[in-house]
């Protein structure tokens, strides 16, 4: 048995008086002691121990897709079962009073497969790569109807972010961003290269707060310097949700005449904006990449596996939903898939439909398994990259590691670069893993953020994408909020 401790990064221990013992060290020791005791009592055959991995995690997302204890089995590229198995334990969720039973059941599942504990649950899809999971249909529904979700929750979606607001909306951060942009504009003008129209693009405008702050500051600096740049500014708002775009234009207030709305899928901004090729001088993105689809890969013993998941509702959640909404359990799965098609109108009363949607999303869990990859299988590699780029990532990764292939972020990034003016640049604020080593230090998602899916973004992968397109990618810490895990990505064109 190999033990992996995946919470090296500093985390907050359970509060005194909570269910768990004080401190992660004490809880970890108790878990390990219980496991060893169960093994001594022959709850698992000794022959299985050599291929068993036990992972101790601390999931920083309070809402996530994991049970306190989960088992991951492994299959080969042709779907045949293999001996390698993993038990993953979330120290944040684990109840010490149920520890013996939870771990005993996990060991039994490793040895004999699923049993009575799985009776009564509902599967929402089959095992498939995470990028194809039904969870992304929930994610899309959220962004299509974010206004209805906010009305039901009584708060804007930004309230779910750490600190209750977006890192994009810091006054000093906005001022520094505008100052940097003005430096670029002034240099272009000095050399007679400034275009007649100055294009700026914001992808994922959210509530419109950052755009308004940025435009206010831009105009103030323009007035102070008498540069005459403001009347030449053309600001493009890009977002998936028409509701969000209209709201952002209203928030822009007196700057609205400068604004163009561009409904878009964040995966391909260029598809909507081909007329702006090589014209955009500044692109800003905040908290978008972490909400785009991804795969996860695992390297164990020198071999690479793809994480496959299938969404389900545990039996207790099925009983609760059936009772609360007067639905027969046998019809619940079809009702949920209907919800993903029509939204809260799945029930005659809109408020009950919203309550049903929120309750289902809170209950969704993911069962995972590992599928060994054939060396020739490049279906998990984002468009524009090859398995050779994956080899480069693995070369800088630890021997045993689980990491994201941030397909959606890589695709969005690659499809934004063609819009950039030769002196234009991309600025992205998000939660980035800037080196592969960081994946060993703590859980990086997926989690649930309000009604959406969220996961850290593989910055090393974006470096590979940028390099291929002729750009260097840099990461700097976000210093405007103490303790923030946000980083700022910016691009420079390679000489």
HUVENLIN-V589564 format. One record per residue. N is the residue number from 1. RES is the residue in three letters. PSI is psi in whole degrees, 0 to 359 (999 if undefined). OMEGA is omega as a letter, one per 30 degrees, with the letter a starting at -180 (NA if undefined). Layout:
n: <N,N>
res: <RES,RES>
psi: <PSI,PSI>
omega: <OMEGA,OMEGA>
This chain:
n: <1,2,3,4,5,6,7,8,9,10,11,12,13,14,15,16,17,18,19,20,21,22,23,24,25,26,27,28,29,30,31,32,33,34,35,36,37,38,39,40,41,42,43,44,45,46,47,48,49,50,51,52,53,54,55,56,57,58,59,60,61,62,63,64,65,66,67,68,69,70,71,72,73,74,75,76,77,78,79,80,81,82,83,84,85,86,87,88,89,90,91,92,93,94,95,96,97,98,99,100,101,102,103,104,105,106,107,108,109,110,111,112,113,114,115,116,117,118,119,120,121,122,123,124,125,126,127,128,129,130,131,132,133,134,135,136,137,138,139,140,141,142,143,144,145,146,147,148,149,150,151,152,153,154,155,156,157,158,159,160,161,162,163,164,165,166,167,168,169,170,171,172,173,174,175,176,177,178,179,180,181,182,183,184,185,186,187,188,189,190,191,192,193,194,195,196,197,198,199,200,201,202,203,204,205,206,207,208,209,210,211,212,213,214,215,216,217,218,219,220,221,222,223,224,225,226,227,228,229,230,231,232,233,234,235,236,237,238,239,240,241,242,243,244,245,246,247,248,249,250,251,252,253,254,255,256,257,258,259,260,261,262,263,264,265,266,267,268,269,270,271,272,273,274,275,276,277,278,279,280,281,282,283,284,285,286,287,288,289,290,291,292,293,294,295,296,297,298,299,300,301,302,303,304,305,306,307,308,309,310,311,312,313,314,315,316,317,318,319,320,321,322,323,324,325,326,327,328,329,330,331,332,333,334,335,336,337,338,339,340,341,342,343,344,345,346,347,348,349,350,351,352,353,354,355,356,357,358,359,360,361,362,363,364,365,366,367,368,369,370,371,372,373,374,375,376,377,378,379,380,381,382,383,384,385,386,387,388,389,390,391,392,393,394,395,396,397,398,399,400,401,402,403,404,405,406,407,408,409,410,411,412,413,414,415,416,417,418,419,420,421,422,423,424,425,426,427,428,429,430,431,432,433,434,435,436,437,438,439,440,441,442,443,444,445,446,447,448,449,450,451,452,453,454,455,456,457,458,459,460,461,462,463,464,465,466,467,468,469,470,471,472,473,474,475,476,477,478,479,480,481,482,483,484,485,486,487,488,489,490,491,492,493,494,495>
res: <UNK,UNK,UNK,UNK,UNK,UNK,UNK,UNK,UNK,UNK,UNK,UNK,UNK,UNK,UNK,UNK,UNK,UNK,UNK,UNK,UNK,UNK,UNK,UNK,UNK,UNK,UNK,UNK,UNK,UNK,UNK,UNK,UNK,UNK,UNK,UNK,UNK,UNK,UNK,UNK,UNK,UNK,UNK,UNK,UNK,UNK,UNK,UNK,UNK,UNK,UNK,UNK,UNK,UNK,UNK,UNK,UNK,UNK,UNK,UNK,UNK,UNK,UNK,UNK,UNK,UNK,UNK,UNK,UNK,UNK,UNK,UNK,UNK,UNK,UNK,UNK,UNK,UNK,UNK,UNK,UNK,UNK,UNK,UNK,UNK,UNK,UNK,UNK,UNK,UNK,UNK,UNK,UNK,UNK,UNK,UNK,UNK,UNK,UNK,UNK,UNK,UNK,UNK,UNK,UNK,UNK,UNK,UNK,UNK,UNK,UNK,UNK,UNK,UNK,UNK,UNK,UNK,UNK,UNK,UNK,UNK,UNK,UNK,UNK,UNK,UNK,UNK,UNK,UNK,UNK,UNK,UNK,UNK,UNK,UNK,UNK,UNK,UNK,UNK,UNK,UNK,UNK,UNK,UNK,UNK,UNK,UNK,UNK,UNK,UNK,UNK,UNK,UNK,UNK,UNK,UNK,UNK,UNK,UNK,UNK,UNK,UNK,UNK,UNK,UNK,UNK,UNK,UNK,UNK,UNK,UNK,UNK,UNK,UNK,UNK,UNK,UNK,UNK,UNK,UNK,UNK,UNK,UNK,UNK,UNK,UNK,UNK,UNK,UNK,UNK,UNK,UNK,UNK,UNK,UNK,UNK,UNK,UNK,UNK,UNK,UNK,UNK,UNK,UNK,UNK,UNK,UNK,UNK,UNK,UNK,UNK,UNK,UNK,UNK,UNK,UNK,UNK,UNK,UNK,UNK,UNK,UNK,UNK,UNK,UNK,UNK,UNK,UNK,UNK,UNK,UNK,UNK,UNK,UNK,UNK,UNK,UNK,UNK,UNK,UNK,UNK,UNK,UNK,UNK,UNK,UNK,UNK,UNK,UNK,UNK,UNK,UNK,UNK,UNK,UNK,UNK,UNK,UNK,UNK,UNK,UNK,UNK,UNK,UNK,UNK,UNK,UNK,UNK,UNK,UNK,UNK,UNK,UNK,UNK,UNK,UNK,UNK,UNK,UNK,UNK,UNK,UNK,UNK,UNK,UNK,UNK,UNK,UNK,UNK,UNK,UNK,UNK,UNK,UNK,UNK,UNK,UNK,UNK,UNK,UNK,UNK,UNK,UNK,UNK,UNK,UNK,UNK,UNK,UNK,UNK,UNK,UNK,UNK,UNK,UNK,UNK,UNK,UNK,UNK,UNK,UNK,UNK,UNK,UNK,UNK,UNK,UNK,UNK,UNK,UNK,UNK,UNK,UNK,UNK,UNK,UNK,UNK,UNK,UNK,UNK,UNK,UNK,UNK,UNK,UNK,UNK,UNK,UNK,UNK,UNK,UNK,UNK,UNK,UNK,UNK,UNK,UNK,UNK,UNK,UNK,UNK,UNK,UNK,UNK,UNK,UNK,UNK,UNK,UNK,UNK,UNK,UNK,UNK,UNK,UNK,UNK,UNK,UNK,UNK,UNK,UNK,UNK,UNK,UNK,UNK,UNK,UNK,UNK,UNK,UNK,UNK,UNK,UNK,UNK,UNK,UNK,UNK,UNK,UNK,UNK,UNK,UNK,UNK,UNK,UNK,UNK,UNK,UNK,UNK,UNK,UNK,UNK,UNK,UNK,UNK,UNK,UNK,UNK,UNK,UNK,UNK,UNK,UNK,UNK,UNK,UNK,UNK,UNK,UNK,UNK,UNK,UNK,UNK,UNK,UNK,UNK,UNK,UNK,UNK,UNK,UNK,UNK,UNK,UNK,UNK,UNK,UNK,UNK,UNK,UNK,UNK,UNK,UNK,UNK,UNK,UNK,UNK,UNK,UNK,UNK,UNK,UNK,UNK,UNK,UNK,UNK,UNK,UNK,UNK,UNK,UNK,UNK,UNK,UNK,UNK,UNK,UNK,UNK,UNK,UNK,UNK,UNK,UNK,UNK,UNK,UNK,UNK,UNK,UNK,UNK,UNK,UNK,UNK,UNK,UNK>
psi: <134,129,127,125,108,32,52,321,148,130,164,125,164,144,145,138,351,182,328,153,158,131,140,326,315,319,318,317,321,320,313,317,319,317,313,320,318,323,318,329,10,38,353,144,138,328,337,344,325,335,16,130,137,125,126,115,163,105,110,344,117,323,123,189,14,144,165,323,128,154,133,121,168,140,158,182,338,6,8,139,144,169,334,130,155,141,122,129,122,106,339,326,335,137,113,331,338,8,311,314,315,312,323,317,321,317,324,320,320,318,323,355,175,149,218,333,340,355,137,352,163,126,130,342,183,169,132,164,146,330,341,6,155,343,333,337,322,318,315,318,319,311,336,327,37,327,320,321,316,320,321,324,339,13,150,156,336,341,339,348,156,130,356,8,162,143,345,342,29,130,316,324,316,317,318,322,315,320,318,317,319,326,320,315,317,321,320,318,321,325,12,28,4,124,158,324,136,109,131,141,131,120,120,73,348,226,355,0,314,316,317,316,318,316,319,314,319,314,320,316,320,317,319,320,351,44,336,19,328,313,341,355,137,112,122,124,122,132,156,324,123,323,315,318,314,319,319,322,322,318,330,339,239,346,357,324,340,354,136,130,135,91,127,154,125,341,335,73,325,328,325,336,42,333,346,14,129,20,336,126,337,128,128,134,130,131,42,311,325,355,12,159,156,163,166,137,153,132,122,130,37,1,150,134,152,134,123,144,155,132,145,166,127,159,321,320,323,313,318,315,318,318,317,329,10,41,138,134,325,336,3,319,314,323,322,318,328,322,317,343,317,354,206,346,358,334,148,324,125,317,321,326,319,317,321,313,311,322,319,313,320,331,345,132,163,123,140,151,164,129,117,132,137,140,337,355,108,18,340,355,132,155,138,347,168,176,339,323,323,321,322,319,315,331,331,8,157,164,320,115,149,131,161,142,97,74,311,316,317,319,316,316,311,327,2,326,322,344,342,133,154,334,8,163,158,133,120,125,121,183,102,143,106,344,150,332,330,338,343,351,335,167,135,17,172,153,183,129,103,241,12,172,141,140,151,156,133,97,329,324,319,329,317,319,313,318,320,329,1,22,144,141,130,147,133,148,150,106,4,349,114,134,359,141,3,144,164,119,134,153,149,139,136,140,999>
omega: <l,a,l,l,a,l,a,l,a,l,l,l,l,a,l,a,l,a,a,l,a,l,l,a,l,a,l,l,a,l,a,l,l,l,a,l,l,l,l,l,l,l,l,a,a,a,a,a,a,a,a,l,l,a,l,a,l,a,a,l,l,l,a,a,a,l,a,l,l,l,l,l,a,l,l,a,l,l,a,a,l,a,a,l,l,l,a,a,l,a,l,a,a,l,a,a,a,a,a,a,a,a,l,l,l,l,l,l,l,a,a,a,a,a,a,a,a,l,l,l,a,l,a,l,l,l,l,l,a,a,a,a,l,l,a,l,l,a,l,l,a,a,l,a,a,l,l,l,a,l,a,a,a,a,l,a,l,l,l,l,l,a,l,l,a,l,l,a,l,a,a,l,l,l,a,l,l,l,l,a,l,l,l,a,a,l,l,a,l,a,l,a,a,a,l,l,a,a,l,a,l,l,a,a,l,a,l,a,a,a,l,l,a,a,l,a,l,a,a,l,l,l,a,a,a,a,a,l,a,l,a,a,l,a,a,l,l,l,l,a,l,l,a,a,a,l,a,l,l,a,l,l,a,l,a,l,l,a,l,l,a,l,a,l,a,l,a,l,a,a,a,a,a,a,a,l,l,a,a,a,a,l,l,l,l,l,l,a,a,a,a,a,a,l,l,l,l,l,l,l,l,l,a,l,l,l,l,a,l,a,l,l,l,a,l,l,l,l,a,l,l,a,a,a,l,a,l,a,a,a,a,a,l,l,l,l,l,l,a,l,a,l,a,l,l,l,a,l,a,a,l,l,l,l,l,l,a,a,l,a,l,a,a,l,l,l,a,l,a,l,a,a,l,a,a,a,l,l,a,a,a,l,l,l,l,l,l,l,l,l,l,l,a,l,l,a,l,a,l,a,l,a,a,l,a,a,a,l,a,a,l,l,a,a,l,a,a,l,a,l,l,l,a,a,a,l,a,l,a,l,a,l,a,l,a,l,a,l,l,a,l,l,a,l,g,l,l,l,a,a,a,l,l,l,l,a,a,a,l,l,l,l,l,l,a,a,a,a,l,a,l,a,a,l,l,l,l,a,a,l,a,l,a,l,l,l,l,l,l,a,l,a,a,a,NA>
